Structure formats: structure tokens, C-alpha cells
Amino acid sequence: MAGVSPFDAARFLLEMTIKCAGIVSIVWLMTALGRSSAALRHALWLAAFLALLALPAFSILLPPLSFVSGSSGIFEGASSLYDVEAAVKSPPGLSPGSSQVDSNPPGLAGRLDGPPASGHSGTGSSRLYPFLLALWLAGLIASLSGLVRDYRSIRRWLADACCVTSGLWADIAAELERSGRIRRPIRILVSPRIPVPVTWGFIRPAVAIPLAAQTWPADRIRIVLLHEVAHARRGDQTTQLFARIIAAFYWFHPMVWHAFRRLRLEQEKACDDFVLNAGQRSSSYGRHLMEIAMNARHLNSAASLPVVQSSSLGARIRALVDEQSDRRPVQWRQMLRVGVLIGCVSCLIATLSLADGTRNAETADKVPLRPASEQAEGMTVAEDGWVRFAQDRLRVYLRPMTAEELSRLFPVQAQGAFQDLTVFRLKVSNYQYPKVRIDPASIVLRSADGREWRSLAPALFDRTYPLPEANDVFSGQEASGYVWFKALDADVRDIQVTVKDVVLRFNFRGEPVQTVDVTYRFGR
């Protein structure tokens, strides 16, 4: 198909769900083991969100790990479908008089491992794919809307904010600038709507404080300024917004939201460590932190802020009183190592795929296809299972191959090659037109619910003498071959195989001027 179907998109979302769970689990283990600093743990969680951002692209661009059996190599050397008959009689790796097949023959496995043009290999839940895709889109919109609502709330808080240029807050800020704790001048805004001190702004961050903060003691003002300046120096607002947007795309995944909460907690702990490294006592800092949280807890506007949430506040207090805690800031060299490590892990996870071999054991080989009772006009069904298309003296026959037939045709050692294939026998009898051409790429198998498979064959027919086009059947000739697809899903019951654009006539330049589409219907 020209575009991506809902089945492809929903299955891709399912794979992303499993893969991002793997990335979050690995990062969680890395942060849980050892006693790394809060700044380093924050860098790990930030790298995890970078990996979640790159995961879809990695999954599409990197070659997937394949678990398809190498026994498909019995088709090695079959440049056309007709060559499969030759492979039946003398498969590669099987010398005359020998009963052993080459243990590692190359062949069709390469074509099977890669993604088909529009093939689907879902499970019984695939009928729900369009609904699940629409549900994901609705959740994404709702999650991003919540993010926009939160930032609009902050902007409303700051709508009537005033800049503080004098007083105790300005004096302490100037003192911290002279001491080198603040590298560049920082704006201080006061607003009656702000419940707790926050840092706002991406290009020129400002510290916004509530109106009541103007009466705070000097030691509390110093602690708050150091903490908020640490947020500005680290770029926490930018990284938090980035992680929040990524989490919106995985809104349904609880592990991603857990990662987002851990990211916010670790950035708060890292800023707490910055304050303690500046010479503040942990006991005094913890007491001021508790008082700020208790004074703001009764405000509904502060309910979503980390400083007010009991779990976040408790974890921060425990980290403050832990004398063995590592409070060093993260270095660029450490961040580079973290990025390389998480990048390698995400690339490895991205190559994993929902292998076709994991589907239900009830495949098309075990539930054989049979011609449907209702066929299109011009089609007839024979007792031996052939469906025939007739136009004048042109006949095009198609019949699904059963497991018993494949067992008789192919050696016992190679039967496993067909567990991932759906095979049809195709015959053409041309006593009407000068030349008939069938393009193997135009043969499409489609299920009743819209899933689509394309033929895996490079050509349909072969000749013992050279021809300009191996897929041509000239007047007075008959040809036969095999058409194979990836195995049907266990839930597929009704299908149709369409041979598109069968060329009946050509002009003097060899260009098609008359074509016909032939559709065969089968079920099981």
C-alpha cells in the first residue's frame, strides 16, 4: 500500500510499548545499583528520554534481529517461481543420493526476514488495531493539552508579577553574585498568585516568589535563591519540558510516567545538593523546606508541584539527612559515557521485533485454505481446488498448496521452511493473445479486515532458453509456478488473491495497452 495502514501503526505502537519498558527498566536498575549522585541519576533518566525519542527512528532504520529458521534456504538458486519446482527435485545442499540437507544454506530467508511491502503479522487482537490507534491519538492530544494548560497556568501566575529591585531579596542575590554562586544577574519577580518559589523562563530565567516570601528570614531567602539558581544553571525547565512531551507520546505507559516522576525528583535532589555544597546545613535546609511546603499545601494551585507532594518531599528530606550521599555534580565526561551507554542499549533494544515466528501455532499450514463458494464473474471452481479465470482462450489457474502436498513435494528435512509461508500454485494457458505478462510484484493477498501481503517472488516463470522477460507467456504456451507469501495470521479466515494488471496486449513499442485484474477468493 502507498501509505501506512492502521494495522501497521498499531503494531508499531505495541512494539514501542515493549521496547520502552525495556529501556526504562535498564535505567532503573542502573540508578538503583550503587550510590551515584542525584545529578548523575538525573542524567541517566534524561538519557532514557532521549532514547525514547530516538527509539521509533532506530526501530525503523536499524536492521531487525531475525529469528526465522534458516531452513528456508531450500529456495537458494530459484530465480523465479518456476525454479522452485527444480528446487523440489534437487534442493540446494542435497546432492544426488544424499539424504542430508546443508545445515546453513542461504536463500529466501533474507527476503523473509525483512519487512514485507505491506504485510501484517498480528495476532487475534488485530481487529482492534484501528480502535487502539484512534485511542492513542486521543490520549496524545489530551496529554499535550494538559501540558499546555499547566504552562498557561504559570503564565497567569506571572501576569501581574513585579520585578524586585530592592530589599532583602535583591541584597542577598547581589551577595551571591559577588561570591560566585550566581554566575549572571537573575531577575526576581513577586506575584500574589505564586504559591511557592519557581524558576520560569527558557532564555532569561527568572525566580518568581509568592508575595508572602518578602517577609522570610535571610537564611531562607538564601537557600531558596541557591536552589532556584541551580535549576536555571542546569536548564531543568527545558529538560523537564522535553521529557514531558516525550511522556505524552507514551501517555498509556505507566513506566514512562514513573521515569518522568523520577526525573523531576532527581533534579530537585541535584539542586538540593547544590545548596548543601554551597555551605548550607542540611538540618536548616530541611526545616525551611518543610515550612515552605506546609504553608503552600492548602493552596489548590500548588497541588501538582513537587515541593508539596508528600512522596517527593519525604524522599528529599531523607536524602538531605543521609551523610553518605554522593552530592557531586555530574561532569561532562560522565554525561558522555552515559549517553554512549544508553545509546548502545537503545540501539540493541530497537533491533528487537515481534518475530513472525511468535504468532499462534495455528498457521495457514495447519488450517488449509479452500476456494470460496462465491467467486467473481468469469471465475469457476474445480473439484480439485483450482480456481480458474477464463477469457476467450486464456486460462489463469490458482490453487493453495496444502501441508500434505508440500510434504510430498519437499524432503522431510526441509518441511520446516514452510511454517512461515503461504504457498499457491499458479498456471497460465495462453491460446488467445500473442503475449501475456504477469508481474509478480502485482500479486497481492488481502484479508477481509484489510491486512495485506505481497508476493515474495522475484519472477513467475522460467525458460530453458533466454527470453527478454521471464514473466511472459507467449501464444500457444503453458507455464506454471509458485506464488508464496508470509504465513497468514491465525485469525485470518477469508482472503482474496488479486493478480493486478495482467497484460493482454501491447503496442508496437512493447507498452501495455490492455490489462485485466484477476481476483481469486479463498477461505478457511
Summary of the structure (lengths in Angstrom):
residues: 524
radius of gyration: 33.6
end to end distance: 24.7
largest distance: 103.0
contacts: 1614
relative contact order: 0.14
helix: 47%
strand: 17%
